[in-house]
Amino acid sequence: MMGSGFLLRLCICAFCLCQSLAQPDGNECLAASAKSCGECIQAGPNCGWCTDASFLQEGMPTSARCDDISALKEKGCPANKIENPRGSRTILLNKEITNRSKGTADKLKTDEITQIQPQKLELYLRSGEPQSFELKFKRAEDYPIDLYYLMDLSFSMKDDLENVKNLGTALMDAMKQITSDFRIGFGSFVEKTVMPYISTTPAKLLNPCTGEQNCTSPFSYKNVLNLTADGHLFNDLVSMQQISGNLDSPEGGFDAIMQVAVCGEQIGWRNVTRLLVFSTDAGFHFAGDGKLGGIVLPNDGKCHLENGMYTMSHYYDYPSIAHLVQKLSENNIQTIFAVTEEFQPVYKELQNLIPKSAVGTLSSNSSNVIQLIIDAYNSLSSEIIFENKKLPEGVTISFKSYCKNGVNGTGENGRKCSNISIGDEVKFDISITANKCPKKGQSETVTIKALGVNEEVDVVLHFICECECHKDGIPNSPECNSGNGTFECGACRCNEGRIGRLCECSTDEVNSEDMDASCRRDNSSEICSNNGDCSCGECVCKKRENPNEIYSGKYCECDNFNCDRSNGLICGGNGICKCRVCECFANFTGSACDCSENNATCMAENGQLCNGRGECICGRCKCNDPKFQGPTCESCPTCPTVCTEHKDCIQCKAFQKGEKSICNACKDFKLILVDDRESLPKLNEHRTVMPCKEKDADDCWFYFTFVSNSTNDVTVYVLNKPECPSGPEIIPIVAGVVAGIVLIGLALLLIWKLLMIIHDRREFAKFEKEKMNAKWDAQENPIYKSPINNFKNPNYGRKAPAPL
């Protein structure tokens, strides 16, 4: 009983919290102001449309039928009346991945080999709701390969041509370790045949080389040999090739790559692994460089081969890098750049721009070209990259890869897996989302392909732009003001020129003053109580930012959020606000439903309401005497306690202290003396126990305990010996004080002595420093003459001559 009201409030608060968390979704649906079921389901994946004809209240617009699914159910729309179509996925073609081994007797055709599964799907997309499917890729063994060797035949590649002449048979033998179905072709390029790329003098057009060198006429690109399985034919035709020459260092290789990519029939490409080996020792011209030769038309990306020769090099500019990337990708061609070490940095940058391409270092005479091709092929074939063609407007796609050794990728990294060996299977999760319906609503097909692989996945997209009930719509229905609209999904979709919930108005009559008058309450000047708009003589109430706050009523005069509040909650959380008045739940009353009729919260532990000291009003105790406090009037902070009240009486009876008159006035109770505090009664559920501790006049503590049983008989247990504090020990205190004074004096003396020593040492050091720094003036006046003259007797020290 006591906790039921608390639990009810807790449930209501949790419900309000859930509503607030769900608010953004509801806003998404309501903000769309959908006038039909089709518009509603395009507003968001959680939006539903209520088809119940009686769902709308007076003043509510047609768009109120569109809301979050849970919100519609809470507003009373039956679950079977809510339109909420969902997307779906169907696999149309799902051929198993081929398990083909090298050397098997049964050779499959290339179109019978499957490396990607599934091959075709059908998705039904609802706006905002993603549809996902799994894509598998398994690298097939002994997969056929077409390799086209495109070589720079400018004069600097003369020694390279000698080594390439035997490339056909040697490469055939090497590639047998990888595939049993291998074909090879050959083409060459030099430069555009206009100035300033070549010399156009007649002699140089015949032989562009200097000195006695015999060179062939310059050309842009020449297809020497279509793809063939005959390695000897490759050697023979390449042996017949001659070096040519040009004036500038960059070559016209991009023209040649474009023609190799787009001239599939002339080159002989099959629908297998396609490799293009681009061999050069120089840089390249690209889009815009053709202006130097007066060529301004951009490359058209079409095949212009006649008798194996590119005939439009003088007419079209070089292709751009982006144009090359597009054509190489469309034709599933993987490029290997075999270039000298000097141009490695340039082609490394180009590799970053061209997916599924590799760069190898070519020796000065191309002697390592076979190993370079094999290494580059292994590198390219060990990586799979998926891309998709242009998506319809409003459609997005995302990839997540599950590669070898538990390596997963998302975003752009989710499109690829690396280090794939033959027979390895990797998986991709692909998710497609439509954020809106296309204008025409027709189906679209999105193609997903793996770069360098001839297989594709077709995904047919169907867009869910209308509800199922749309099919059952009744044109010119009598429900819509005598046939002025189509009645579908429980609402009217008005014909052109008609508006209103039931299409009852013409657009020409909307601004009529007569119609505005019917939207005023009691001839008030306010139209729709300033909470709505007058449409066709009826108020259409405004929508609030919070979808749970609603205006209603014929004149939008009602709402469900302006009722009295308690504890910050509308109707105290104990009722529902209807037209600004609280309708309280059971056991609650008051304008804010804050008055509980449940007395459980006023019940004291003794079974009495408010301990018999007050009245229970709205679930709370109102104490009769102000000195009583607490939820059940159980406490009295200013009242003396039982211990204090009977202190003197216990002293008198137990210890014979105090006046005898006090003993005579004491209440009758049984008194029992005990020897220790452990013998005092403890609390238990069968009797009331009040332990006490009081101090007497001698500052001694005495302990006693009041015990009352069910018949209110009182027994007092008293500890027979009070606890009196012992006197202080004088001698130890005096001795301690004296010793402390002496020790403090000694400590101060030692500190003084130490400070003096430090001071003296500093003074002495200062004196020594000054003594060392003393300087004496030893200079003399240059005109000074000493007053002292020294004379010496020349005969001093000589012996006297002997007398004659």
C-alpha positions, 0 to 999 in steps of 0.5 A: 500500500505504501509504495503503490503511489510511488510506483505509479508516479515512477511508471508515468515518469518513465512513460514521459521520458520514453515519449521525449526520447521518441520525439525526434522521430515523431517530429520527422513524420509530423514535420512532413505535413503529409497529405497522403499515405504516399507522402507520409511513408517517404518522410521516414522509415518509422512513419505510418499512416492511420487509415481509420476514418474516425481517427481524426478529432475535430480541428485536426488536419489530415497530416495528423494521420502521419506519425510515428507507429508507436505514437499512432497506437497511443492515439488510438489507431488500431494496429490493422489500420496503420499503413507501414510498408517495408522494403524487401530483397529477392535474389534473381540469379545466384549461380554457385562460384566455380571450383576449377582446377588447373589441368582438368580435362573439362575446360570451361568457357570463360562465360561459364566461370563464376567468381562473384555470387549472386549475379542479380538481385531485386530490391524494394526500397522505402525512403530511409530504410536500408536493404542489405545483401551479401556478396561473395568473391572467390579467385578462380584457378587457371583463369584465362589471361590476355596480355597486350605489350605496348612499347615505346619505340622512340630512339632511346628504347633501341636496346630494349627492342632487341630483348623484346623480340624473343619475349613471346615464347619466353613469356608463354613458357613463364605464364604456363605456371599461372594459366593454361589459356594465355594470349599475347599481343603487341603494339607500339607508339612514338608521338603525334605526327605534328610539330613541335613533337616531331620534325616535319621536314620531308627528310625527317619524316622518312628517317627521324634519326640522325647520322647513319641510324636507319629508323622508321617514319614516326607514328602515333600508335600502331597495333602490330599484333592482335592477341594470339596464342602463337608466341613464335608469331609474336617473336617474328613480328616484333623482330621486324619492328624498327626504332623511330624518333621524336623531338621532345622527351615526353611520349604520346603513350596516352593516345596509345593506351586509349586506343588499346582500351576502346578498340576491343574488336581490333585488339581481340580482347576476350572477356577474361583477365586483361593485362596491358603492359606499358613499357617506356623510358620517358614521361607522357603528354596528357590533355592540354598538351596538344595545344602546342601543336594546334590541337584543341579538340578533346579526345573523344574516347572512340576507336580510330584504327585503320589498318592497325594505325591510329589515324586521328592523332593530329585531330584529337588532343591527348586524353586526360588521366580521368578519361583513361581511368574511365575507359580502362575501368569500363573495359576491365583492363589492368595496367602494368607500367614497366618504366625505368628507375628515373621515371618511377616517381612519376608513374607511382603517382599515376598508379595512385590515380588509376585503380588496379594498376602496378608499377615495375622497374624496367632495367636499362635494356628490358632484360627483366621484363618477364619477371616484372610482368609476373610480379605485377600480375600476382600483385594485381590479382591478389587484390579485389576492388568493387565499384558501382556505376552511377547511382540514381538521385537520392540513392546511397550505397555502402560496403563492408568487407570481410577479408582474410585473417579477420581483416574487416574494412568500412567506407572506401576500405570496405570496397576492397580486400588484399592478399587474396590467393587462388581459392580464397573466398572473401565476403562483402556486405553491401547496403543500399538506401533510398533517401527519396523517391525518384521523380518518375518513380520507375525502376532503376538498375545499379551495376556493381563490378570488380575492377579487372574482373569481367563479371558484374552484379545487377541490382534492380531497384524498385521504389516504394512510393505509395501505400498498398491502400492507394490501389483501392482508392475510389476516384470522385468519391462521394466521401470527398464532397460529392466527388471532388477527390479520391478517397484513399487510405481513409482520407481524401486526396483532392482534385486539382482546384479543391482543398479542405479535409473533405475537398469541400472548398474551391481555391477561389473561395479560400480567402472569403470573409464569410468563411473566416467568420465561421472560424471565430468563436462567439464573434471573437476577433481571433480566428481559430483562437490564434492557434490555427488557420481557417481553411474552408470555414473550418479551423485547422489547428497548428502543430507544435514542435513537440508532437505530444503537444496538440491543439484541438477543438472546433476553434482550436481553443483546447490543448493538452499542455496548459493544465495545472502542474505539480512537481514540474509535471502536467497534472502532477503525472497523475492525470491527463490534460484534456482541453486545459483541464486535468482528468485525474487517475483513480485515487487522485483529486485536485486541479493538478491531480496532486491530492492522493486519496490513498492514506497508506503514506500517512500510516505510522509504524504503530498502525495509527494515522499520523501517530494520532497527532494529525490528519491525513490530507492528500496523502500527507500528514498535517500535524495538529501541534506544530511541535510534531514533525515528520511524514507521520508526525513521529518526531518532536525536536523540542520535546524532552526525551524519556531519558532526560525526563526520568534522569533524576528519578533513576538517580534517586532510586538507584543511587540515593542521590538527589532530594527525597521529594523527587523519589516520592514523585517518581512514577511507579516502575520496576527497577533492576540493577545489573553488573555490566553494560552487556547485561542491559537489554537489547532491541527486539521485535517483541518489546520496546527498548530505550537505551539511555546515557546521562551525566550526574552532578559529579560528572559521572556517567550512568547507564539505564534502559527503559523496557516496555512490553505489550501491556505497557508495563515499564521495567528500568535496568540500571548499571549499578556502578556509574563511570566516573572520570579518574583524576589527572596524574600530577607528577608525570604532567609536571615532569613532562612540562619541565622536560619539554621546556628543557628540550625546547631550550636546548633546541633553540640554543643549538639552532642559534649556534648553528646560525652563528656558525653559518654567519661567521663562515659567510663573513670570512668567505666575503673577506677572503674574496675582497682580499683576493680582488684588491688591486694596488696602484703601481704606476709612476708620474712620467716627469717625476725625478727622484731627489736622491742621487747616487755617486760611486767613488771610482777608486772604491775597492781598488788597492793602493799602489805600492810606495816607490 
